[in-house]
Amino acid sequence: MDYLGAATVDVTPYPIHVASGTTLTITANIDVIKAIEVGSVVSLKLTLKGIVDIPIPCLELGDLALPIGSCEYDGEILLNTVSICPDHCPPGQENSLPLNPGNFGGKSVKIICN
């Protein structure tokens, strides 16, 4: 069952350079079209596009609370770590599952690598 409609994600700088002191800016817009229920898992499969596409593995990096790359995340832990609501959620959405249908994102988030 499809849970997401239109989705865009922009990461700057690009290409990404992960090093201590680097700031990454992530801007996303995601339309949730069906409620994402308690117990859901988010699975990301990321690829660096080029002449030859390169899969990006799941990486544990230093002091980051979550791994980055092609990883699986427990939905509730992801929300508690990233804390997207209320700034990036539809009105009335709590920062917990279930995520009800609506548009999520729109504002940039800055992540500083330690």
N, C-alpha and C positions, 0 to 999 in steps of 0.2 A: 504494500500500500504506500502510495506517495504521501509524504507529510509536508514537503516543501514545494512551493511554486517558484517564482523568480528568485534568484539569489545572485548577488555580486559581492566579491571581496577584493579589496585593493590593499596591498601592503607596500609601504615605502620605508626605507629605500629599497629599490629593486635593481639589481639582484640583492637579496637579503645578505647582510654581513652580521653574523652573530658573534659579538665579542663584548667583553666587559665595557660598560659605559655606552654601548650602542643603543639608540632609541629607535624602536620600530613603531610605525604608525599604521594601525589597521582600521579600515573603514568597511563596514559590511551593511548590506541591506538584504534581509531574508524574509520572504513571505511564508509563514506557517499556515497551511491550508487545512490541516487536521490536527487535533490536539495531540501533543507529545506527552504520553502518560508516564507516571511514576514507574521507575525501573528501566526506563529507556537508556540505550547506549548510543553514543555518537561515534561513528566510525569514519575517519578521514583517510582518503587515499590521495596523496599529493604527488604531483609530477612536475619536474622542471622541464618545460617545453623548449626544444631547440632542434638542431639538425637531427640529433638523436635524443629522444625523450629519456629522462633519467628519473626513476622512482625515488622519492625522498623517504628515507626510513624514519621510524619512530626513534627519537633521540632524547635521552635524559641529559639535560645541560645544567651543570652546577646547581645554583640556588633556585632555579625556576621551580615553581610549585607543581607544574605539570610538564610532562614530556611534550615535545613539539615534533611535527612531521606527520607521517602516516600512522596514526595511533587510534586506539579505541579508548573512549572516555566514558565513565559512568556519568549520565546526564546530571544527576543531583550534585555530584562532586564538582563537575565542570562549572555549573551555575554558582555554587558556593565559592569557588576559587576566583572566577572571573567577575562575578557580581554585576550583571548587565542591567538589572532593573533597579530603579525605575527609569534611568536615563535612556535606555535603548529598547524599551518595551512598550507595547500598547498600554493605554491607561487601564489601571486595575490589575495588571499582571504582577503577581508576586515573583520574587527571585527564587522560584522553586517549580518543580514539576507538579501538575501538568502545565505545559506551555500551551496556552489557548491560541486559536487561530488569530492572526494579525500580522502586522509588519514589525520586524525587529531590526534594530540597527539605526543607521542614518548618521550618527555622530561618531567621530574618530576616537579611537582608544590608543593611548601611548603606552608602550611597554619598554622599560629600561632594563637591559641585560646586566646582571651583576656578575 
